Amino acid sequence: MERTLIIVKPDGVQRGLTGEIIRRFEARGLRIIGMKFMQVSRELAEKHYEIHKGKPFYDGLVQYITSSPVVALALEGTNAVAAARMTIGSTKSHEAAAGTIRGDLALEVGRNLVHGSDSVENGQKEVALWFNDSELISWPRNTDPWIFEGR
């Protein structure tokens, strides 16, 4: 099973869309194995966005993600990264397909509601950055055989 990190960003939390965003991932069949409501520290934000350090938008990313609480989710499932990214939609909200989180609920790239890991490798790294092992619970659902083949 793949793991991916999802962050309901400050705009999603402030707009009261946390439940709707989480609902879409659960409806897709992804299993929540970790979740926390938190204020992101500058240190965590800088580690999370370190790939963008030196770019003109880096400081704005750090400032934004630390500006208000977020909800961090660790999700698990078959092809979790790709499934989550399809559920989220294009980074540029105005280009995101209808039916996606960003296509239905966002207008601008800087207020696109949600972060999702962009690769399996980054999913593993990001989940480990945002969650301790003790905060993750991989558990079977009674519905898993109806979602995942061979389970």
DSSP file (Angstrom, degrees, kcal/mol; ACC not computed):
  #  RESIDUE AA STRUCTURE BP1 BP2  ACC     N-H-->O    O-->H-N    N-H-->O    O-->H-N    TCO  KAPPA ALPHA  PHI   PSI    X-CA   Y-CA   Z-CA
    1    1 A M              0   0    0      0, 0.0    77,-0.2     0, 0.0     2,-0.1   0.000 360.0 360.0 360.0 131.9    0.0    0.0    0.0
    2    2 A E  E     -A   77   0A   0     75,-1.6    75,-2.0   121,-0.0     2,-0.4  -0.469 360.0-147.5 -79.2 156.6    1.2    3.5   -0.9
    3    3 A R  E     -A   76   0A   0     73,-0.2     2,-0.3   117,-0.2    73,-0.2  -0.955  15.1-178.1-124.0 147.3    1.1    6.4    1.5
    4    4 A T  E     -A   75   0A   0     71,-2.1    71,-2.7    -2,-0.4     2,-0.5  -0.989  23.1-126.7-142.1 150.9    0.7   10.0    0.7
    5    5 A L  E     -A   74   0A   0     -2,-0.3   112,-1.6    69,-0.2     2,-0.4  -0.845  23.2-174.0 -98.0 133.2    0.6   13.2    2.7
    6    6 A I  E     -AB  73 116A   0     67,-2.7    67,-3.3    -2,-0.5     2,-0.5  -0.988   3.2-167.8-121.8 134.9   -2.4   15.5    2.3
    7    7 A I  E     -AB  72 115A   0    108,-2.0   108,-2.4    -2,-0.4     2,-1.0  -0.983  17.1-147.3-123.2 120.7   -2.5   19.0    3.9
    8    8 A V  E     -AB  71 114A   0     63,-3.1    63,-1.5    -2,-0.5   106,-0.2  -0.794  37.0-139.2 -80.0 109.1   -5.8   20.9    4.1
    9    9 A K    >>  -     0   0    0    104,-2.3     4,-2.1    -2,-1.0     3,-0.7  -0.046  23.4 -89.7 -71.4 170.6   -4.1   24.3    3.8
   10   10 A P  H 3> S+     0   0    0      0, 0.0     4,-3.0     0, 0.0     5,-0.2   0.839 126.1  54.0 -51.5 -38.0   -5.0   27.5    5.8
   11   11 A D  H 3> S+     0   0    0      2,-0.2     4,-1.8     1,-0.2     6,-0.2   0.888 108.7  49.2 -67.2 -36.3   -7.5   28.6    3.1
   12   12 A G  H <4>S+     0   0    0     -3,-0.7     5,-2.8   101,-0.3     6,-0.5   0.908 114.8  44.1 -66.3 -42.3   -9.4   25.3    3.3
   13   13 A V  H ><5S+     0   0    0     -4,-2.1     3,-1.5    56,-0.2     5,-0.2   0.947 114.4  48.8 -66.5 -48.9   -9.5   25.4    7.1
   14   14 A Q  H 3<5S+     0   0    0     -4,-3.0    -2,-0.2     1,-0.3    -1,-0.2   0.832 111.0  50.8 -62.2 -32.8  -10.6   29.0    7.2
   15   15 A R  T 3<5S-     0   0    0     -4,-1.8    -1,-0.3    -5,-0.2    -2,-0.2   0.473 114.2-116.5 -85.0  -0.8  -13.3   28.5    4.6
   16   16 A G  T < 5S+     0   0    0     -3,-1.5     4,-0.2    -4,-0.3    -3,-0.2   0.816  78.1 125.8  72.9  30.8  -14.7   25.5    6.5
   17   17 A L     >< +     0   0    0     -5,-2.8     4,-2.6    -6,-0.2     5,-0.2   0.346  33.5 102.9-102.4   4.9  -13.9   23.0    3.8
   18   18 A T  H  > S+     0   0    0     -6,-0.5     4,-2.6     1,-0.2     5,-0.2   0.926  83.4  46.3 -55.2 -50.0  -11.9   20.5    5.8
   19   19 A G  H  > S+     0   0    0      1,-0.2     4,-2.6     2,-0.2    -1,-0.2   0.904 113.1  49.2 -61.1 -43.3  -14.8   18.0    6.1
   20   20 A E  H  > S+     0   0    0     -4,-0.2     4,-1.6     2,-0.2    -1,-0.2   0.902 112.3  48.5 -63.4 -41.8  -15.6   18.2    2.4
   21   21 A I  H  X S+     0   0    0     -4,-2.6     4,-1.3     2,-0.2    -2,-0.2   0.939 113.9  45.2 -65.9 -46.9  -12.0   17.7    1.4
   22   22 A I  H  X S+     0   0    0     -4,-2.6     4,-2.3    -5,-0.2     3,-0.3   0.909 108.7  58.4 -62.5 -41.3  -11.5   14.7    3.7
   23   23 A R  H  X S+     0   0    0     -4,-2.6     4,-3.0     1,-0.2    -1,-0.2   0.875 101.8  54.9 -55.4 -40.1  -14.8   13.3    2.5
   24   24 A R  H  X S+     0   0    0     -4,-1.6     4,-1.5     2,-0.2    -1,-0.2   0.883 108.8  46.4 -65.9 -37.8  -13.6   13.2   -1.1
   25   25 A F  H  X>S+     0   0    0     -4,-1.3     5,-1.9    -3,-0.3     4,-0.8   0.910 114.8  47.0 -70.1 -40.8  -10.5   11.2   -0.2
   26   26 A E  H ><5S+     0   0    0     -4,-2.3     3,-0.9     1,-0.2    -2,-0.2   0.911 110.4  52.4 -65.8 -41.2  -12.5    8.7    1.9
   27   27 A A  H 3<5S+     0   0    0     -4,-3.0    -1,-0.2     1,-0.3    -2,-0.2   0.842 103.9  58.1 -62.8 -32.5  -15.1    8.4   -0.8
   28   28 A R  H 3<5S-     0   0    0     -4,-1.5    -1,-0.3    -5,-0.2    -2,-0.2   0.753 124.2-106.2 -67.7 -23.8  -12.3    7.6   -3.3
   29   29 A G  T <<5S+     0   0    0     -3,-0.9    -3,-0.2    -4,-0.8     2,-0.2   0.379  71.4 142.4 112.6  -1.5  -11.4    4.7   -1.1
   30   30 A L      < -     0   0    0     -5,-1.9     2,-0.5    47,-0.1    -1,-0.4  -0.503  45.4-133.0 -74.0 142.1   -8.2    6.0    0.5
   31   31 A R  E     -C   76   0A   0     45,-2.8    45,-2.2    -2,-0.2     2,-0.5  -0.822   9.4-130.4-101.3 129.7   -7.8    5.1    4.2
   32   32 A I  E     +C   75   0A   0     -2,-0.5    43,-0.2    43,-0.2   107,-0.1  -0.671  32.6 166.2 -76.1 122.6   -6.8    7.7    6.8
   33   33 A I  E     +     0   0A   0     41,-3.0   104,-2.9    -2,-0.5     2,-0.3   0.461  69.1  16.0-113.9  -7.4   -3.9    6.3    8.9
   34   34 A G  E     +C   74   0A   0     40,-1.3    40,-2.7   102,-0.2    -1,-0.4  -0.935  62.7 169.4-162.3 141.4   -3.0    9.6   10.5
   35   35 A M  E     +C   73   0A   0    100,-0.3     2,-0.3    -2,-0.3    38,-0.2  -0.959   2.3 168.5-156.6 136.2   -4.7   13.0   11.0
   36   36 A K  E     -C   72   0A   0     36,-2.2    36,-2.8    -2,-0.3     2,-0.5  -0.983  28.8-139.5-152.2 143.3   -3.9   16.1   13.1
   37   37 A F  E     +C   71   0A   0     -2,-0.3     2,-0.3    34,-0.2    34,-0.2  -0.868  47.4 155.3 -94.0 125.3   -5.1   19.6   13.4
   38   38 A M  E     -C   70   0A   0     32,-2.7    32,-2.9    -2,-0.5     2,-0.6  -0.982  51.9-118.9-153.9 158.1   -2.1   21.8   13.9
   39   39 A Q        -     0   0    0     -2,-0.3     2,-0.3    30,-0.2    27,-0.1  -0.926  44.0-127.9 -96.2 121.1   -0.3   25.1   13.7
   40   40 A V        -     0   0    0     -2,-0.6     2,-0.1    25,-0.5    28,-0.0  -0.546  18.5-134.4 -76.1 129.2    2.7   24.6   11.4
   41   41 A S     >  -     0   0    0     -2,-0.3     4,-2.5     1,-0.1     5,-0.2  -0.425  19.1-117.5 -76.4 156.9    6.0   25.7   12.9
   42   42 A R  H  > S+     0   0    0      1,-0.2     4,-2.8     2,-0.2     5,-0.2   0.901 116.0  56.1 -59.7 -40.5    8.4   27.8   10.8
   43   43 A E  H  > S+     0   0    0      2,-0.2     4,-1.9     1,-0.2    -1,-0.2   0.925 109.5  44.1 -59.6 -47.3   10.9   24.9   11.1
   44   44 A L  H  > S+     0   0    0      2,-0.2     4,-2.9     1,-0.2    -1,-0.2   0.916 113.2  51.8 -64.5 -42.9    8.5   22.3    9.7
   45   45 A A  H  X S+     0   0    0     -4,-2.5     4,-2.4     1,-0.2    -2,-0.2   0.916 109.4  49.6 -60.0 -43.8    7.4   24.7    6.9
   46   46 A E  H  < S+     0   0    0     -4,-2.8    -1,-0.2     1,-0.2    -2,-0.2   0.883 113.1  46.6 -64.6 -38.6   11.0   25.3    5.9
   47   47 A K  H >< S+     0   0    0     -4,-1.9     3,-1.0    -5,-0.2     4,-0.2   0.922 112.8  49.9 -67.2 -43.5   11.8   21.6    5.8
   48   48 A H  H 3< S+     0   0    0     -4,-2.9     3,-0.3     1,-0.2    -2,-0.2   0.893 120.9  34.2 -62.4 -40.6    8.6   20.8    3.9
   49   49 A Y  T >< S+     0   0    0     -4,-2.4     3,-2.4    -5,-0.2     4,-0.3   0.205  80.2 117.1-100.4  15.1    9.3   23.5    1.3
   50   50 A E  G X   +     0   0    0     -3,-1.0     3,-1.4     1,-0.3    -1,-0.2   0.772  66.8  67.3 -58.8 -26.5   13.1   23.2    1.2
   51   51 A I  G 3  S+     0   0    0     -3,-0.3    -1,-0.3     1,-0.3    -2,-0.1   0.761 103.5  46.9 -62.1 -23.9   13.0   22.1   -2.5
   52   52 A H  G X  S+     0   0    0     -3,-2.4     3,-2.4     6,-0.1     6,-0.3   0.397  80.3 133.4 -98.6   1.8   11.8   25.6   -3.3
   53   53 A K  T <  S+     0   0    0     -3,-1.4    -3,-0.0    -4,-0.3     4,-0.0  -0.283  72.3  24.5 -57.1 134.4   14.4   27.5   -1.2
   54   54 A G  T 3  S+     0   0    0      1,-0.4    -1,-0.3     2,-0.0    -2,-0.1   0.206  94.5 117.9  93.8 -14.6   15.9   30.3   -3.1
   55   55 A K  S X  S-     0   0    0     -3,-2.4     3,-1.7     1,-0.1     4,-0.4  -0.548  77.9-113.7 -83.0 153.4   12.9   30.7   -5.5
   56   56 A P  T 3  S+     0   0    0      0, 0.0     4,-0.3     0, 0.0     3,-0.2   0.754 114.6  47.9 -60.7 -25.0   11.0   34.0   -5.4
   57   57 A F  T 3> S+     0   0    0      1,-0.2     4,-2.0     2,-0.1     5,-0.2   0.472  84.3  94.7 -95.3  -1.6    7.9   32.4   -3.9
   58   58 A Y  H <> S+     0   0    0     -3,-1.7     4,-2.3    -6,-0.3     5,-0.2   0.929  84.4  47.6 -57.3 -52.5    9.6   30.4   -1.1
   59   59 A D  H  > S+     0   0    0     -4,-0.4     4,-2.6     1,-0.2    -1,-0.2   0.879 111.3  52.4 -59.8 -37.9    9.1   33.0    1.6
   60   60 A G  H  > S+     0   0    0     -4,-0.3     4,-2.6     2,-0.2    -1,-0.2   0.883 107.7  51.6 -65.2 -38.6    5.5   33.4    0.7
   61   61 A L  H  X S+     0   0    0     -4,-2.0     4,-2.6     2,-0.2     5,-0.2   0.943 112.6  45.0 -61.1 -48.2    4.9   29.6    0.9
   62   62 A V  H  X S+     0   0    0     -4,-2.3     4,-1.3     1,-0.2    -2,-0.2   0.931 114.9  47.7 -62.8 -46.3    6.4   29.5    4.4
   63   63 A Q  H  < S+     0   0    0     -4,-2.6     4,-0.3    -5,-0.2    -1,-0.2   0.912 114.0  48.0 -61.0 -42.9    4.5   32.5    5.6
   64   64 A Y  H >< S+     0   0    0     -4,-2.6     3,-1.6     1,-0.2     4,-0.4   0.942 109.6  48.8 -65.8 -49.7    1.2   31.2    4.2
   65   65 A I  H 3< S+     0   0    0     -4,-2.6   -25,-0.5     1,-0.3     3,-0.3   0.741 115.9  45.7 -67.3 -21.5    1.4   27.6    5.6
   66   66 A T  T 3< S+     0   0    0     -4,-1.3    -1,-0.3    -5,-0.2    -2,-0.2   0.417  91.7  86.1 -96.2   0.8    2.2   29.0    9.0
   67   67 A S  S <  S-     0   0    0     -3,-1.6    -1,-0.2    -4,-0.3    -2,-0.1   0.687 102.5  -0.8 -77.9 -19.1   -0.5   31.7    8.9
   68   68 A S  S    S-     0   0    0     -4,-0.4   -28,-0.4    -3,-0.3    -1,-0.1  -0.965  93.4 -69.2-162.1 161.5   -3.4   29.6   10.2
   69   69 A P        -     0   0    0      0, 0.0     2,-0.3     0, 0.0   -30,-0.2  -0.167  45.5-164.4 -60.2 157.0   -4.0   26.0   11.4
   70   70 A V  E     - C   0  38A   0    -32,-2.9   -32,-2.7   -57,-0.1     2,-0.5  -0.847  19.4-125.8-130.1 167.3   -3.9   23.2    8.9
   71   71 A V  E     -AC   8  37A   0    -63,-1.5   -63,-3.1    -2,-0.3     2,-0.4  -0.986  24.0-159.0-116.8 119.9   -5.1   19.6    8.9
   72   72 A A  E     -AC   7  36A   0    -36,-2.8   -36,-2.2    -2,-0.5     2,-0.4  -0.839  10.7-172.7 -99.7 133.6   -2.4   17.1    8.0
   73   73 A L  E     -AC   6  35A   0    -67,-3.3   -67,-2.7    -2,-0.4     2,-0.6  -0.979  18.6-155.9-127.2 137.1   -3.5   13.6    6.8
   74   74 A A  E     -AC   5  34A   0    -40,-2.7   -41,-3.0    -2,-0.4   -40,-1.3  -0.974  24.5-169.2-106.0 122.9   -1.6   10.5    6.1
   75   75 A L  E     -AC   4  32A   0    -71,-2.7   -71,-2.1    -2,-0.6     2,-0.4  -0.831   7.6-163.0-115.1 152.5   -3.5    8.4    3.6
   76   76 A E  E     +AC   3  31A   0    -45,-2.2   -45,-2.8    -2,-0.3     2,-0.3  -0.979  29.1 106.9-134.6 144.5   -3.0    4.8    2.5
   77   77 A G  E >   -A    2   0A   0    -75,-2.0   -75,-1.6    -2,-0.4     3,-1.5  -0.915  69.4 -52.4 167.5 171.5   -4.2    2.8   -0.5
   78   78 A T  T 3  S-     0   0    0      1,-0.3     5,-0.1    -2,-0.3    -2,-0.0  -0.514 126.3  -5.3 -64.7 128.1   -3.5    1.3   -3.8
   79   79 A N  T 3> S+     0   0    0     -2,-0.3     4,-2.9     1,-0.1    -1,-0.3   0.884  87.2 167.4  51.5  42.1   -1.9    3.9   -6.0
   80   80 A A  H <>  +     0   0    0     -3,-1.5     4,-2.6     1,-0.2     5,-0.2   0.862  67.3  50.8 -57.7 -41.4   -2.6    6.4   -3.2
   81   81 A V  H  > S+     0   0    0      2,-0.2     4,-2.5    -4,-0.2    -1,-0.2   0.960 115.2  40.6 -64.4 -51.1   -0.4    9.2   -4.6
   82   82 A A  H  > S+     0   0    0      2,-0.2     4,-2.3     1,-0.2    -2,-0.2   0.908 116.3  50.6 -64.5 -41.8   -1.9    9.1   -8.1
   83   83 A A  H  X S+     0   0    0     -4,-2.9     4,-1.8     1,-0.2    -1,-0.2   0.916 112.4  46.8 -62.9 -42.7   -5.5    8.7   -6.8
   84   84 A A  H  X S+     0   0    0     -4,-2.6     4,-2.3    -5,-0.3    -2,-0.2   0.920 111.3  51.1 -65.5 -43.1   -5.0   11.6   -4.4
   85   85 A R  H  X S+     0   0    0     -4,-2.5     4,-2.5     1,-0.2    -1,-0.2   0.882 110.4  49.1 -64.1 -37.5   -3.5   13.9   -7.1
   86   86 A M  H  < S+     0   0    0     -4,-2.3    -1,-0.2     1,-0.2    -2,-0.2   0.872 111.6  49.6 -67.6 -35.5   -6.4   13.1   -9.4
   87   87 A T  H  < S+     0   0    0     -4,-1.8    14,-2.5    -5,-0.2    -2,-0.2   0.857 113.4  47.0 -68.9 -35.9   -8.9   13.9   -6.6
   88   88 A I  H  < S-     0   0    0     -4,-2.3    14,-2.8    12,-0.2    15,-0.4   0.931  99.9-150.7 -71.9 -48.1   -7.1   17.2   -5.9
   89   89 A G     <  -     0   0    0     -4,-2.5    -1,-0.1    12,-0.2     7,-0.1  -0.306  38.9 -20.5  96.5 174.1   -6.8   18.4   -9.5
   90   90 A S        -     0   0    0      2,-0.2     6,-0.2     1,-0.1     5,-0.1  -0.140  57.2-122.3 -56.5 144.8   -4.3   20.7  -11.2
   91   91 A T  S    S+     0   0    0      1,-0.1     2,-1.1     4,-0.1    -1,-0.1   0.883 105.8  68.5 -54.9 -41.4   -2.1   23.0   -9.1
   92   92 A K  S >> S-     0   0    0      1,-0.2     3,-2.7     2,-0.1     4,-0.7  -0.720  80.5-156.0 -82.6 102.8   -3.5   25.9  -11.1
   93   93 A S  G >4 S+     0   0    0     -2,-1.1     3,-1.0     1,-0.3    -1,-0.2   0.807  88.9  60.1 -53.9 -36.2   -7.1   25.9   -9.9
   94   94 A H  G 34 S+     0   0    0     13,-0.3    -1,-0.3     1,-0.3    14,-0.1   0.667 109.6  45.1 -69.2 -13.3   -8.4   27.6  -13.0
   95   95 A E  G <4 S+     0   0    0     -3,-2.7    -1,-0.3    -5,-0.1    -2,-0.2   0.482  88.7 113.2-101.8  -6.8   -7.1   24.7  -15.0
   96   96 A A  S << S-     0   0    0     -3,-1.0     3,-0.1    -4,-0.7    -7,-0.1  -0.401  72.5-109.3 -72.2 141.8   -8.4   22.0  -12.7
   97   97 A A    >   -     0   0    0      1,-0.1     3,-1.8    -2,-0.1     6,-0.4  -0.340  35.2 -98.5 -69.3 147.1  -11.1   19.7  -14.0
   98   98 A A  T 3  S+     0   0    0      1,-0.2    -1,-0.1     5,-0.2     3,-0.1  -0.381 111.6  41.4 -58.9 143.1  -14.7   19.9  -12.6
   99   99 A G  T 3  S+     0   0    0      1,-0.5    -1,-0.2     2,-0.1     2,-0.2   0.194  93.6 104.0  97.2 -15.9  -15.2   17.2  -10.0
  100  100 A T  S <> S-     0   0    0     -3,-1.8     4,-2.2     1,-0.1    -1,-0.5  -0.563  84.5-111.4 -91.2 163.5  -11.8   17.7   -8.5
  101  101 A I  H  > S+     0   0    0    -14,-2.5     4,-2.3     1,-0.2     5,-0.3   0.956 119.2  38.5 -57.5 -51.7  -11.3   19.6   -5.2
  102  102 A R  H  > S+     0   0    0    -14,-2.8     4,-1.8     1,-0.2    -1,-0.2   0.875 114.6  54.2 -70.1 -36.2   -9.5   22.5   -6.8
  103  103 A G  H  4 S+     0   0    0     -6,-0.4    -1,-0.2   -15,-0.4    -2,-0.2   0.834 119.4  33.4 -65.6 -32.1  -11.8   22.5   -9.9
  104  104 A D  H  < S+     0   0    0     -4,-2.2    -2,-0.2    -7,-0.2    -1,-0.2   0.770 132.6  23.4 -92.3 -28.7  -14.9   22.7   -7.7
  105  105 A L  H  < S+     0   0    0     -4,-2.3     2,-0.3    -5,-0.3    -3,-0.2   0.517 106.4  63.9-123.9  -6.8  -13.7   24.8   -4.8
  106  106 A A     <  -     0   0    0     -4,-1.8     6,-0.1    -5,-0.3     3,-0.1  -0.845  37.5-178.5-126.4 159.4  -10.7   27.0   -5.6
  107  107 A L        +     0   0    0      4,-0.5   -13,-0.3    -2,-0.3     2,-0.3   0.653  67.0  46.3-121.9 -32.4   -9.9   29.9   -8.0
  108  108 A E  B >   -D  111   0B   0      3,-0.5     3,-1.2   -15,-0.2    -1,-0.2  -0.870  69.1-128.4-124.5 151.1   -6.2   30.8   -7.5
  109  109 A V  T >  S+     0   0    0     -2,-0.3     3,-0.7     1,-0.3    -1,-0.1   0.842 110.8  54.1 -62.8 -35.1   -2.9   28.9   -7.4
  110  110 A G  T 3  S+     0   0    0      1,-0.3    -1,-0.3     2,-0.1     3,-0.1   0.531 116.0  38.9 -79.2  -5.4   -1.9   30.6   -4.2
  111  111 A R  B <  S+D  108   0B   0     -3,-1.2    -3,-0.5     1,-0.1    -4,-0.5  -0.454  72.2 138.9-137.4  59.6   -5.2   29.6   -2.5
  112  112 A N    <   -     0   0    0     -3,-0.7     2,-1.9    -6,-0.1    -6,-0.1   0.161  56.3-133.6-101.2  19.1   -5.6   26.1   -3.9
  113  113 A L        +     0   0    0     -8,-0.1  -104,-2.3  -105,-0.1     2,-0.4  -0.086  69.8  46.7  74.3 -36.6   -6.9   24.5   -0.6
  114  114 A V  E     -B    8   0A   0     -2,-1.9     2,-0.4  -106,-0.2  -106,-0.2  -0.992  56.2-149.0-149.3 143.8   -4.8   21.3   -0.4
  115  115 A H  E     -B    7   0A   0   -108,-2.4  -108,-2.0    -2,-0.4     2,-0.3  -0.898  19.0-178.3-107.1 142.4   -1.3   19.9   -0.7
  116  116 A G  E     -B    6   0A   0     -2,-0.4  -110,-0.2  -110,-0.2     7,-0.0  -0.997  36.5 -98.9-138.7 140.0   -0.8   16.3   -1.9
  117  117 A S        -     0   0    0   -112,-1.6   -32,-0.1    -2,-0.3     6,-0.1  -0.217  26.9-148.1 -53.5 142.8    2.5   14.4   -2.3
  118  118 A D  S    S+     0   0    0      1,-0.1     2,-0.3   -33,-0.0    -1,-0.1   0.458  72.7  19.2 -99.7  -1.5    3.7   14.4   -5.9
  119  119 A S  S  > S-     0   0    0      1,-0.1     4,-2.4   -38,-0.0     5,-0.1  -0.979  77.7-109.0-157.2 163.1    5.4   11.0   -6.0
  120  120 A V  H  > S+     0   0    0     -2,-0.3     4,-2.0     2,-0.2  -117,-0.2   0.922 120.5  50.4 -61.2 -43.8    5.5    7.8   -4.1
  121  121 A E  H  > S+     0   0    0      1,-0.2     4,-2.2     2,-0.2    -1,-0.2   0.934 112.4  45.5 -60.9 -47.1    9.0    8.7   -2.8
  122  122 A N  H  > S+     0   0    0      1,-0.2     4,-3.3     2,-0.2     5,-0.3   0.842 107.7  59.3 -66.7 -32.1    7.9   12.1   -1.6
  123  123 A G  H  X S+     0   0    0     -4,-2.4     4,-2.3     2,-0.2    -1,-0.2   0.930 108.1  44.8 -59.4 -45.0    4.8   10.6   -0.1
  124  124 A Q  H  X S+     0   0    0     -4,-2.0     4,-1.9     2,-0.2    -2,-0.2   0.928 116.7  45.7 -64.3 -45.4    7.0    8.4    2.1
  125  125 A K  H  X S+     0   0    0     -4,-2.2     4,-1.8     2,-0.2    -2,-0.2   0.925 114.8  46.6 -64.1 -45.8    9.3   11.3    3.0
  126  126 A E  H  X S+     0   0    0     -4,-3.3     4,-2.3     2,-0.2     5,-0.2   0.896 110.5  51.2 -68.4 -40.8    6.5   13.8    3.7
  127  127 A V  H  X S+     0   0    0     -4,-2.3     4,-2.1    -5,-0.3    -1,-0.2   0.926 112.3  48.5 -60.4 -42.6    4.5   11.4    5.8
  128  128 A A  H  < S+     0   0    0     -4,-1.9    -2,-0.2    -5,-0.2    -1,-0.2   0.824 111.4  50.6 -66.3 -31.6    7.7   10.7    7.9
  129  129 A L  H  < S+     0   0    0     -4,-1.8    -1,-0.2     1,-0.2    -2,-0.2   0.891 119.4  34.3 -71.4 -40.1    8.3   14.5    8.2
  130  130 A W  H  < S+     0   0    0     -4,-2.3     2,-0.4    -5,-0.1    -2,-0.2   0.670 120.8  43.4 -92.6 -19.4    4.8   15.3    9.4
  131  131 A F     <  -     0   0    0     -4,-2.1     2,-0.2    -5,-0.2    -1,-0.1  -0.982  67.6-138.0-132.6 139.8    4.0   12.2   11.5
  132  132 A N    >   -     0   0    0     -2,-0.4     3,-1.9     1,-0.1     4,-0.3  -0.580  37.1-109.2 -81.1 156.1    5.9   10.0   14.0
  133  133 A D  G >  S+     0   0    0      1,-0.3     3,-1.6    -2,-0.2    -1,-0.1   0.866 119.8  60.2 -53.8 -37.2    5.4    6.3   13.6
  134  134 A S  G 3  S+     0   0    0      1,-0.3    -1,-0.3     3,-0.0    -3,-0.0   0.654  99.4  57.4 -68.1 -14.2    3.4    6.3   16.8
  135  135 A E  G <  S+     0   0    0     -3,-1.9     2,-0.5  -101,-0.0  -100,-0.3   0.456  93.1  83.5 -93.3  -2.3    0.9    8.6   15.2
  136  136 A L    <   -     0   0    0     -3,-1.6     2,-0.5    -4,-0.3  -102,-0.2  -0.876  53.9-174.6-108.5 132.8    0.1    6.3   12.3
  137  137 A I        -     0   0    0   -104,-2.9     2,-0.7    -2,-0.5    -3,-0.0  -0.933   8.4-163.1-128.1 107.0   -2.3    3.4   12.5
  138  138 A S        +     0   0    0     -2,-0.5  -105,-0.1     2,-0.0    -2,-0.0  -0.818  29.4 167.5 -88.1 115.7   -2.6    1.1    9.5
  139  139 A W        -     0   0    0     -2,-0.7     2,-0.4  -107,-0.1    -2,-0.1  -0.940  36.4-115.0-136.0 149.2   -5.9   -0.7   10.1
  140  140 A P        -     0   0    0      0, 0.0     2,-0.3     0, 0.0    -2,-0.0  -0.682  25.4-152.7 -85.8 136.9   -8.3   -2.9    8.1
  141  141 A R    >   -     0   0    0     -2,-0.4     3,-1.2     1,-0.1  -110,-0.0  -0.772  23.4-124.4-100.2 152.4  -11.7   -1.6    7.3
  142  142 A N  T 3  S+     0   0    0     -2,-0.3     4,-0.1     1,-0.2    -1,-0.1   0.755 113.5  54.8 -64.2 -22.9  -14.7   -3.9    6.8
  143  143 A T  T >> S+     0   0    0      1,-0.2     3,-2.0     2,-0.1     4,-0.6   0.552  77.7  98.5 -87.4  -8.0  -15.1   -2.2    3.4
  144  144 A D  H X> S+     0   0    0     -3,-1.2     4,-3.5     1,-0.3     3,-1.6   0.854  77.5  56.4 -52.2 -42.0  -11.6   -2.9    2.2
  145  145 A P  H 34 S+     0   0    0      0, 0.0    -1,-0.3     0, 0.0     5,-0.2   0.754 107.1  51.7 -62.9 -19.5  -12.5   -6.0    0.1
  146  146 A W  H <4 S+     0   0    0     -3,-2.0    -2,-0.2    -4,-0.1     3,-0.1   0.547 120.9  32.6 -89.8  -8.5  -15.0   -3.9   -1.7
  147  147 A I  H << S+     0   0    0     -3,-1.6     2,-0.5    -4,-0.6    -3,-0.2   0.758 118.4  46.6-110.5 -46.3  -12.3   -1.3   -2.5
  148  148 A F  S >< S-     0   0    0     -4,-3.5     3,-1.0    -5,-0.2    -1,-0.3  -0.890  80.6-127.6-108.9 126.9   -9.0   -3.2   -2.9
  149  149 A E  T 3  S+     0   0    0     -2,-0.5    -3,-0.1     1,-0.2    -5,-0.0  -0.431  90.2  16.8 -68.5 143.5   -8.8   -6.4   -5.0
  150  150 A G  T 3         0   0    0     -5,-0.2    -1,-0.2    -2,-0.1     0, 0.0   0.715 360.0 360.0  72.0  21.7   -7.4   -9.5   -3.3
  151  151 A R    <         0   0    0     -3,-1.0    -2,-0.1    -6,-0.1    -5,-0.1   0.399 360.0 360.0-110.9 360.0   -7.8   -8.2    0.3
